[in-house]
Amino acid sequence: MTAPTPWLVVAGLCSLGAGVVHAVAVGAHGEHREATVVFTLLATAQVVWGAVALLRRSPAVAAVGTAVAGAAVVGWLLAKTTGVPYVDGLRAAEPVQLADAAAAGLALAAGLLAAHALRTPSPAAGLRLPLWPAAVAVTAAAALAASTVGVHAHPGGDDHETVLAAGGLAHAGDEHADSGDHADDEPHTEAVPYDPAMPIDLSGTPGVTPAQQAEAENLVAVTLLRLPQWADAAVAEAAGFRTIGDGFTGHEHFINEAFLDDDVTLDPDRPESLVYDTTGGGRRLVAAMYMLQRGTPLDEVPDFGGDLVQWHTHENLCYSPEGYVQGVTDAQGNCKPGQVKPVPTPMVHVWVEPHRCGPFAALEGVAGGRIPDGEERLCDHGHGAGA
């Protein structure tokens, strides 16, 4: 057994750190089998090579390390730009977060150091610095990154909008106007943030009548009371709800075709769709998505809740025949062969936890869908979390 060069030792430490982060990520992505397999294989390769690099010095070891690290970095770049396949070929560009950025940085360092060790295999030509500080630095970076995996860390609480990137859904920043900016001279009380743990108070929006306010408050109240019966996704599936395969976005929608086809609306006992937060690795029920009957024109939605409530439709999403989101329509409004567009159907969210844009906030960007002509995108900051 030969002593490793300092270059290869530090490369091995970096690879071990990246492998630890990817190993932790396996649990955080348990809902997606493809991601779990990829993270498991990558973590295994990085940890095994890192251990070998600490023990052996040879051009073969350095070459393998360069290849493993290169594959990890290229995969990370693809995930953040063009996207990688998740469900039925869906490609989703992902946002950069601390954990994956740290893992990519450690992998890049491992690859560069392994490549340098391949060029300078002699210990005399190696890195001349104490190895303990390098070991401590790599370990600290890996521990910090691993501790953030699966943690909901979007800025501004629920400030994560969805846009279509490279044919898939991805998170992006806020670009929408505040619908609270209405010219109105009528006196009104100051709006207070929506808090499900407190009495529902949606006053303070200019132009909203007492009757409209009562309608909106009653819908929120009954949703808070009854929607938790669907908190367990397995219970929802047993009742006929099926995922559309968009959990990688941080919000996973389940649709119930039977409820969608009945004549009941705005009823938490028969919600047409459920929204689960998946950022923690599981499914946490966060909203109902009430839908009218298929094909209802957007200009015929009920006048419900006034300016507090905004309906929207989705006319540019493409689905597989099995009902999974596949991407968006092209410039002519067409889906790829084999994909289908659903019948445009008005829908509205009701959140059972605080939201930056209030209790009726739609997912934003392209995922916010099309709103009635002449209206601004609703983001009710007056009743939003952190207001």
C-alpha positions as CSV (number, residue, x, y, z in Angstrom):
1,M,0.0,0.0,0.0
2,T,1.4,3.4,-1.0
3,A,1.0,6.7,0.9
4,P,-1.4,9.0,-0.9
5,T,-0.3,12.5,-2.1
6,P,-1.7,15.4,-0.2
7,W,-3.7,16.4,-3.3
8,L,-5.4,13.0,-3.4
9,V,-6.0,13.1,0.4
10,V,-7.9,16.4,0.2
11,A,-9.7,15.2,-2.9
12,G,-10.8,12.1,-1.0
13,L,-12.1,14.3,1.9
14,C,-14.1,16.5,-0.5
15,S,-15.6,13.4,-2.1
16,L,-16.6,11.9,1.3
17,G,-18.2,15.3,2.2
18,A,-20.2,15.4,-1.1
19,G,-21.2,11.7,-0.6
20,V,-22.5,12.4,2.9
21,V,-24.7,15.3,1.6
22,H,-26.1,13.0,-1.2
23,A,-26.7,10.2,1.3
24,V,-28.8,12.5,3.5
25,A,-30.7,13.7,0.4
26,V,-31.9,10.1,-0.3
27,G,-34.3,10.4,2.6
28,A,-35.4,13.9,1.6
29,H,-36.4,12.7,-1.9
30,G,-38.1,9.5,-0.9
31,E,-41.2,10.4,-2.8
32,H,-39.4,10.2,-6.1
33,R,-37.9,6.7,-6.9
34,E,-35.7,8.0,-9.7
35,A,-34.1,10.7,-7.5
36,T,-33.6,8.2,-4.7
37,V,-31.8,5.8,-7.0
38,V,-29.6,8.5,-8.4
39,F,-28.6,9.9,-5.0
40,T,-27.9,6.5,-3.7
41,L,-25.6,5.5,-6.5
42,L,-23.9,8.9,-6.5
43,A,-23.4,8.9,-2.7
44,T,-22.0,5.3,-2.8
45,A,-19.6,6.2,-5.6
46,Q,-18.3,9.3,-3.8
47,V,-17.9,7.7,-0.4
48,V,-16.2,4.6,-1.7
49,W,-13.8,6.5,-3.9
50,G,-13.1,9.0,-1.1
51,A,-12.2,6.2,1.2
52,V,-9.9,4.6,-1.4
53,A,-8.3,8.0,-2.1
54,L,-7.3,8.3,1.5
55,L,-5.5,5.0,1.4
56,R,-3.9,4.5,-2.1
57,R,-1.9,6.5,-4.5
58,S,-2.1,5.5,-8.2
59,P,-3.0,7.2,-11.5
60,A,-6.0,4.8,-11.7
61,V,-7.4,6.1,-8.4
62,A,-6.9,9.7,-9.5
63,A,-8.5,9.0,-12.9
64,V,-11.6,7.3,-11.4
65,G,-12.0,10.2,-8.9
66,T,-11.9,12.7,-11.7
67,A,-14.6,10.8,-13.6
68,V,-16.9,10.4,-10.5
69,A,-16.6,14.1,-9.6
70,G,-17.1,15.2,-13.2
71,A,-20.3,13.1,-13.5
72,A,-21.6,14.7,-10.2
73,V,-20.9,18.2,-11.4
74,V,-22.3,17.7,-14.8
75,G,-25.5,16.1,-13.3
76,W,-25.9,19.1,-11.0
77,L,-25.5,21.6,-13.8
78,L,-28.1,19.7,-15.9
79,A,-30.5,19.7,-12.9
80,K,-30.2,23.4,-12.5
81,T,-30.5,24.3,-16.2
82,T,-32.2,22.0,-18.6
83,G,-33.6,19.7,-15.9
84,V,-33.5,16.0,-15.3
85,P,-36.3,13.4,-15.9
86,Y,-38.6,12.7,-12.9
87,V,-42.0,11.3,-13.8
88,D,-42.8,9.9,-17.2
89,G,-40.0,11.8,-18.9
90,L,-40.9,15.2,-17.3
91,R,-37.8,17.4,-17.1
92,A,-37.7,20.0,-14.3
93,A,-35.1,22.6,-13.8
94,E,-34.5,23.0,-10.0
95,P,-33.6,26.0,-7.9
96,V,-30.1,26.3,-6.5
97,Q,-30.1,25.6,-2.7
98,L,-27.4,25.5,-0.1
99,A,-27.2,21.8,0.3
100,D,-26.9,20.9,-3.4
101,A,-24.6,23.9,-4.1
102,A,-22.2,22.7,-1.3
103,A,-22.3,19.1,-2.6
104,A,-21.5,20.3,-6.1
105,G,-18.7,22.5,-4.8
106,L,-17.2,19.7,-2.9
107,A,-17.5,17.4,-5.9
108,L,-15.8,20.1,-8.1
109,A,-13.0,20.4,-5.7
110,A,-12.5,16.7,-5.5
111,G,-12.4,16.4,-9.3
112,L,-9.9,19.3,-9.7
113,L,-7.6,17.9,-7.0
114,A,-7.8,14.4,-8.3
115,A,-7.0,15.7,-11.8
116,H,-4.0,17.5,-10.4
117,A,-2.9,14.4,-8.5
118,L,-3.1,12.6,-11.8
119,R,-0.6,15.1,-13.3
120,T,1.6,15.2,-10.2
121,P,1.6,11.7,-8.7
122,S,4.8,12.2,-6.7
123,P,4.4,13.1,-3.0
124,A,7.2,15.6,-3.5
125,A,5.1,17.5,-6.0
126,G,2.1,17.4,-3.8
127,L,0.3,20.0,-1.8
128,R,2.4,21.2,1.1
129,L,0.0,22.2,3.8
130,P,-1.3,20.7,7.1
131,L,-4.1,18.2,6.3
132,W,-6.0,18.6,9.5
133,P,-7.4,22.1,8.7
134,A,-8.5,20.8,5.3
135,A,-10.2,17.9,6.9
136,V,-12.0,20.1,9.4
137,A,-13.1,22.6,6.7
138,V,-14.5,19.8,4.4
139,T,-16.3,18.1,7.3
140,A,-17.9,21.4,8.5
141,A,-19.0,22.2,5.0
142,A,-20.6,18.8,4.5
143,A,-22.3,18.9,7.9
144,L,-23.8,22.3,7.3
145,A,-25.0,21.3,3.8
146,A,-26.4,18.0,5.0
147,S,-28.3,19.7,7.9
148,T,-30.2,21.8,5.3
149,V,-31.4,18.9,3.1
150,G,-35.2,18.6,3.3
151,V,-35.6,21.9,5.1
152,H,-38.1,24.3,3.7
153,A,-35.7,27.2,3.0
154,H,-37.4,29.4,0.4
155,P,-37.0,33.1,1.1
156,G,-40.0,34.9,2.6
157,G,-41.7,31.8,3.9
158,D,-44.0,30.7,1.1
159,D,-42.4,33.0,-1.4
160,H,-41.9,30.4,-4.1
161,E,-43.7,30.8,-7.3
162,T,-43.7,28.3,-10.1
163,V,-42.7,28.8,-13.7
164,L,-42.1,26.5,-16.5
165,A,-38.5,26.1,-17.2
166,A,-37.2,23.9,-20.0
167,G,-40.5,22.1,-20.3
168,G,-40.9,21.5,-16.6
169,L,-42.0,23.3,-13.5
170,A,-39.4,25.2,-11.4
171,H,-39.3,27.8,-8.6
172,A,-38.7,31.4,-9.4
173,G,-38.9,34.9,-7.9
174,D,-41.8,37.3,-7.4
175,E,-42.8,39.3,-10.5
176,H,-46.5,39.9,-9.8
177,A,-48.3,43.0,-8.8
178,D,-50.1,43.5,-5.5
179,S,-53.8,43.3,-6.1
180,G,-54.4,45.4,-3.0
181,D,-53.6,48.6,-4.9
182,H,-57.1,49.5,-5.9
183,A,-58.2,53.1,-6.3
184,D,-61.0,53.4,-3.7
185,D,-62.0,56.3,-1.5
186,E,-64.3,54.3,0.7
187,P,-63.1,54.0,4.4
188,H,-61.8,50.6,5.4
189,T,-60.0,49.1,8.3
190,E,-56.4,48.0,8.1
191,A,-56.0,44.4,6.9
192,V,-54.5,41.9,9.3
193,P,-52.4,38.9,8.2
194,Y,-54.3,35.6,7.7
195,D,-53.6,33.2,10.6
196,P,-55.5,30.0,10.6
197,A,-55.0,29.7,14.4
198,M,-56.9,33.0,14.9
199,P,-60.5,34.1,14.1
200,I,-60.8,34.7,10.4
201,D,-60.7,38.4,9.6
202,L,-60.5,39.4,5.9
203,S,-61.5,43.0,6.4
204,G,-59.5,45.9,5.1
205,T,-59.6,45.2,1.3
206,P,-61.0,48.2,-0.6
207,G,-64.1,47.6,-2.6
208,V,-65.1,44.4,-0.8
209,T,-68.6,44.5,0.6
210,P,-69.5,43.1,4.0
211,A,-71.4,40.2,2.2
212,Q,-68.4,39.4,0.0
213,Q,-66.1,39.4,3.0
214,A,-68.5,37.1,4.9
215,E,-68.6,34.7,1.9
216,A,-64.8,34.5,1.8
217,E,-64.4,34.2,5.6
218,N,-67.0,31.4,5.7
219,L,-65.3,29.4,3.0
220,V,-61.9,29.7,4.7
221,A,-63.5,28.7,8.1
222,V,-65.2,25.6,6.7
223,T,-62.1,24.6,4.8
224,L,-60.0,24.8,7.9
225,L,-62.5,22.7,9.8
226,R,-63.1,19.9,7.2
227,L,-60.1,19.7,5.0
228,P,-57.8,18.0,7.5
229,Q,-59.7,14.7,6.9
230,W,-57.5,14.5,3.8
231,A,-54.2,15.2,5.6
232,D,-53.1,11.6,5.1
233,A,-52.4,11.2,1.3
234,A,-53.1,7.5,1.6
235,V,-56.6,8.3,2.8
236,A,-57.1,10.7,-0.1
237,E,-55.9,8.1,-2.6
238,A,-58.3,5.5,-1.2
239,A,-61.1,8.0,-1.8
240,G,-60.1,8.4,-5.5
241,F,-57.5,11.2,-5.5
242,R,-54.6,10.7,-7.9
243,T,-51.4,12.7,-8.1
244,I,-50.5,14.6,-11.3
245,G,-46.8,14.0,-10.6
246,D,-45.7,17.5,-9.8
247,G,-44.3,16.9,-6.3
248,F,-40.8,17.9,-7.3
249,T,-41.9,21.5,-7.5
250,G,-42.6,21.6,-3.8
251,H,-46.3,21.4,-4.2
252,E,-48.0,18.2,-5.3
253,H,-51.6,18.3,-6.6
254,F,-54.0,15.4,-6.3
255,I,-57.2,15.4,-8.4
256,N,-60.4,13.5,-7.8
257,E,-62.2,12.9,-11.1
258,A,-65.4,11.9,-9.5
259,F,-65.6,15.1,-7.4
260,L,-64.6,17.1,-10.5
261,D,-67.5,15.7,-12.4
262,D,-70.2,16.2,-9.8
263,D,-72.2,19.4,-9.3
264,V,-70.8,20.2,-5.8
265,T,-68.4,23.1,-5.5
266,L,-66.5,24.9,-2.7
267,D,-67.0,21.9,-0.4
268,P,-64.1,20.6,1.6
269,D,-65.8,17.2,2.0
270,R,-65.7,16.8,-1.8
271,P,-62.7,19.0,-2.9
272,E,-61.8,18.5,-6.6
273,S,-58.1,18.9,-5.8
274,L,-55.8,18.8,-2.8
275,V,-52.4,20.5,-2.5
276,Y,-49.6,18.9,-0.5
277,D,-46.3,20.6,0.4
278,T,-43.4,18.2,-0.5
279,T,-40.4,20.3,0.5
280,G,-39.8,18.3,3.7
281,G,-39.6,15.0,1.9
282,G,-43.2,13.9,2.7
283,R,-46.6,15.3,2.0
284,R,-48.1,18.0,4.2
285,L,-51.6,19.1,3.3
286,V,-51.6,22.9,2.8
287,A,-54.5,23.8,0.6
288,A,-57.7,22.8,-1.2
289,M,-58.0,23.7,-4.9
290,Y,-61.7,24.0,-5.6
291,M,-62.7,23.6,-9.3
292,L,-65.8,24.3,-11.2
293,Q,-67.3,21.9,-13.8
294,R,-65.0,21.2,-16.7
295,G,-65.2,23.8,-19.5
296,T,-66.8,26.5,-17.5
297,P,-65.7,29.8,-19.2
298,L,-63.6,32.0,-17.0
299,D,-65.9,34.9,-17.5
300,E,-68.8,32.9,-16.0
301,V,-67.2,32.1,-12.6
302,P,-69.4,33.0,-9.6
303,D,-69.1,36.5,-8.1
304,F,-67.8,35.1,-4.9
305,G,-65.8,37.0,-2.3
306,G,-65.3,40.1,-4.5
307,D,-61.6,41.2,-4.9
308,L,-60.6,38.7,-2.2
309,V,-61.0,35.7,-4.5
310,Q,-59.6,35.2,-8.0
311,W,-60.3,32.2,-10.2
312,H,-57.8,31.0,-12.8
313,T,-57.5,28.3,-15.5
314,H,-54.6,26.3,-17.0
315,E,-54.6,26.3,-20.8
316,N,-50.9,25.7,-21.5
317,L,-50.0,22.6,-19.5
318,C,-49.6,19.2,-21.2
319,Y,-50.3,15.9,-19.6
320,S,-49.6,12.2,-20.3
321,P,-52.6,10.0,-21.0
322,E,-52.2,8.7,-17.5
323,G,-52.7,12.2,-16.1
324,Y,-49.1,13.3,-15.2
325,V,-47.9,16.8,-16.0
326,Q,-45.4,16.6,-18.9
327,G,-44.6,20.3,-19.7
328,V,-46.1,23.2,-21.6
329,T,-47.6,23.9,-25.0
330,D,-45.5,25.3,-27.8
331,A,-45.8,28.7,-29.3
332,Q,-48.9,27.6,-31.3
333,G,-50.5,26.3,-28.1
334,N,-50.0,22.6,-29.0
335,C,-48.7,19.8,-26.9
336,K,-46.2,17.2,-28.2
337,P,-47.6,14.1,-29.9
338,G,-48.9,11.7,-27.3
339,Q,-49.6,14.4,-24.8
340,V,-53.0,16.0,-24.0
341,K,-54.4,19.3,-22.8
342,P,-57.1,19.3,-20.2
343,V,-60.3,21.1,-20.7
344,P,-59.8,24.6,-19.2
345,T,-61.5,24.6,-15.8
346,P,-61.7,27.6,-13.4
347,M,-60.2,26.9,-10.0
348,V,-59.3,28.7,-6.8
349,H,-57.0,27.8,-3.9
350,V,-57.9,28.0,-0.2
351,W,-54.8,27.7,2.1
352,V,-55.0,26.1,5.5
353,E,-51.7,27.6,6.6
354,P,-50.4,31.2,6.4
355,H,-49.4,32.2,2.9
356,R,-47.5,35.2,1.7
357,C,-50.3,36.2,-0.7
358,G,-53.2,35.5,1.6
359,P,-55.7,32.6,2.0
360,F,-56.8,32.5,-1.7
361,A,-53.3,32.8,-3.3
362,A,-52.7,30.9,-6.5
363,L,-49.4,29.3,-7.3
364,E,-47.8,32.0,-9.4
365,G,-45.9,32.4,-12.7
366,V,-47.2,29.9,-15.3
367,A,-48.5,27.7,-12.6
368,G,-50.8,30.6,-11.6
369,G,-52.6,30.0,-14.8
370,R,-54.7,32.5,-16.8
371,I,-56.8,35.0,-14.9
372,P,-59.9,36.9,-16.2
373,D,-59.0,39.6,-18.8
374,G,-58.3,43.0,-17.3
375,E,-57.5,41.7,-13.8
376,E,-54.1,41.9,-12.0
377,R,-52.6,38.8,-10.5
378,L,-54.0,38.4,-6.9
379,C,-51.4,38.6,-4.2
380,D,-53.2,39.8,-1.1
381,H,-50.2,41.2,0.9
382,G,-52.7,42.8,3.4
383,H,-53.8,39.3,4.6
384,G,-50.5,37.6,3.7
385,A,-48.1,36.0,6.1
386,G,-45.5,38.6,7.3
387,A,-47.8,41.5,6.4
